[in-house]
Amino acid sequence: MHPIASTVSRPLDHRPRRSRRSHANGSSYLPQNEFPVFSQSGDVEIIIGLGSNSSFQNRYLLHSHTLSRFSGFFEASLRPEWNLSASEPSQLTHTGNAGDARSPTIRPPKLMWRYELDRGDTLDEVPMLVQKKATKPAPPSIFGAPPSLASVSNGRTKTNLLPQAAQSTANLFQAVTPFGAVDPDDDDMTDTLSFQDQDLMRDYDNMFRIFYNYTPNIDSISIADAYVQCKSLLHLADLYDALDVVGPRVDHHLLQFQWRLWKQVAKYPISYLRLGYMARSKLIFLEALIHVVGQWPAGERTLRASMPNSVLEIIEDKVSDLEEQVSRVESRLFRLTLYTKTGEPMTPSTSYLDWLAVSFFRQWLVMETTLPFQPPPPHDGRRHHHSHHDNAPPSIPPVQSLGRVYRILGAHRRSSSAYLSRDECKRFLKLTPELYSRENLRRFEKSVNELKTMACDLVQPLMDSDLELSMASGPSSAGAVSDRMIDDISYLTCTQVSNQDIPWSIED
């Protein structure tokens, strides 16, 4: 006898189940809770309105704790005592079962913040976010979005499309398209919004994206366009005291250009020195620093007007070290000579032809390392006295102009005819007809080449380089392009740099 089953089976119901999703107004509406609109957890509403009468808007609903963590501006302004809506009366809510006669308890409302972009009264003013009184949004309906949402598209809201009375109700539902609300291909926007406003809207969007660990929308093809976008983004981040979080993302993006970046740094070292400093980019800053030191004092006025004293002190210290290194090499160059088999220096009495080669080499070195003589300015006819400066020797050229000479000396092994070639030796010997002969020309050229080889070895420390450009490689013979750029550089890039030369580590 079988036991009676303890459960009773029921026939399966094959009726179609009715969807619980409402289709009011023809489409379902589910409020999002993700960047850039955290409709459920966000407590800071930010409106970036640009164009005539702020006709184009990007709306963000973000978190106060995230903004305060990454921006000193928001950390200071998002304090309860500064909230313009904090004076509103508290909401009364009942607790307990229905019909309970207990008095209601006071529940403090969720503190909301609202910021709008203020362009200022004049064109010279910098646009800034200012706090406005937050409007209390209507609770979202389970039957769909408000009808006014039909006028909102892609996160860009034209205020003239919404009736004035409906705008306050629809504020909560104005959404921005995630991952880039600004669409530069939108003809309607580009025809109305200026390029400056488009860039500003992009910068704010990129800054907020970085706060939430999203990749910023920066050009990844053109290094020139990427530089401009990164520069404006860094200036905005500096305005909101957010360089600590924005700078590393800019650094990461630019370093992806690899050898193309180092080419740009070599062309515009002062610009990239400033960018590297703002982005706290060690590689970009040190690369630009080497170029700036080698070209000093070129760009000195610009740097003194735009860089802090800590950076200028590092540059001046590196220039001083480079001048000292060049001075040591230069003194040894002018002492170069040829020796006899017994180890004595060549003299006119021991070997007149070799002594001529030494004189020939030294005279070329003097002419190349001395600035051309500039005649003194004409004196006033009423003055007849002469200044003792009139007959002063030419001044010593700066390191920048000496770099070309030392690079010529250091290139002897690759190109023996870079200077004091065979033709120059021939013309020099012909000045003394009784000395000119094929044999004497051969001996004279051999002695000159011996001096050039010794000089090449002496200047090798000045040919060393810590540049990333000298080690760069990439597709389509990028390494060869980098080598040609190094050869085209006329200044010295032998400055030694290290982590001790990073100014923000000292400032922090």
Phi, psi and omega in degrees: 000125185277143177291150180284133181295142182276351180237148180251122181280144178241148180296144181293137179270112182264013178289141179295136181278140181279132180293139178276354183280131181277144178241037178296147180063017173089350181208153180277153179228119176238110181299133183278158176225060180211167180298136008262003180237104175267084189293338182262326185244348182289145180228005178234112178264128181235126181246117175258095182255124182226173183088181179294125181057031180054044184290340177245129184227140165249128182245133178235142172233099191244187185251136181295325182291327178288315180295320180292330182288324188253354183224125176294329177298311181287329178298323180280326186269338181270057176249144184305325183289345179261001183284125182286343181260005184289343183277358180292147181295151181287154178280143178259127178230142179272147175238160178095185182282167179295138180086357179291133185273005181294151182290150179290153177259153181267121177249119180296136181289159177294125183286120182249148179235152178217130177235141176231148180283123180254118181280349181085177182269338181236163181289340182281343182285145179275126178300135181221153174283131177236148182280136175240164178289125183289135176274144181276109183286152175289144180298141181296139181274145178282353182262010175122178183282157176298153180300333182294345180293343180296342181268356183261129183219129172057027175078000178250116186251125171271116186297334182282355178276338182256137174299148183302322182289332183274345185294318181295327179287326185269004184303317183294333187263001176283110187255152175252137180296126181299154175060054171108086181283333183273118180251104184293345180274357180285108183299325182296324182282315184293333178287335184254322185269130179291161179298324179296318179291323177297318179295319180295319178296321177295320181295316178297318180297318179294322180295316179291325177299318180294323177303326182257021173062034171259152180291129179289153178273087180236142182304130180249009180248309181264118180292328179293315178293322179297322178298314181298317181292320179293321180297313180293325177295319179293322178296321178293318179297324177294325179296326182255016177054052182231024182294331183297331181258328181281322183305310180300327179289323175295316178301314180299319182293314183292325181294342178290343177284343176053239189298332177294327177295315183292330174297317179293323178297320179294328180281323185230066186294323182294317180297317182283338173295316178295317181294317179297325178292316181292322182277358184054043180264111182297311185294313182294319181296312182292324177297314179293326180299319179299316179293319181295317180296319180295330182261001182301138012266020176299132180078010183298317182297318180296318182292321181292334180274344188236347184245150179289165183298329180298322179288318180296323178294321177296317180298313182296322178295319180292322177296319178297317178296320180293318178298321179294318178295318179295321180298319179296317180293319182296319180296325178287328179296317182285350176262001179297138178204172175257154185236153176281178180295338179270000177089013180264146178297148179293137175229165178303333181279330180276316179203096186296323182292318177293324177296322176298322179297319178296316180296320179299315180293315182295322179296321176297319182295319180295315182295325184279335184257011180238134178295144178299146182292132178249124180295147180294155178296148181297141181276155175295137182300338180279352180247133184242356180280156182247137178276147179289351179278348186297325183256020181289145180292160178301144181287158180286132182289155178291169182300328182302315181284335177287336182302321180299319182295315182290330176290326175294317178296321182284347181267011185298320184292331179274329182215098184290343181260018181296329177204159182046057182286180181298321180295321178294320177297321180295315179296323180294315181294328181292346175294339175240090188303325183290344179266341187283124173199165180298319181293314179295324177296319179296315180295318181296314179296323178295320179293319178296317179296327177295319177294321179295324178292318178295321178294322179298320178292326182292324185270003181302321176301332178279347179270347179294156182207138173261012183295138171295332180298324181288341179253002185288148175211155181188185182290163175058050179049047176294328178298321177295322177297317179297320178298319179295323179293322177298318179295329181281345179288127184260001181245171184275137179237033183268008180299129179273127181236154180207183179296338179289346181265012178270115188291328184289337175291328177285318182293323181287000000 
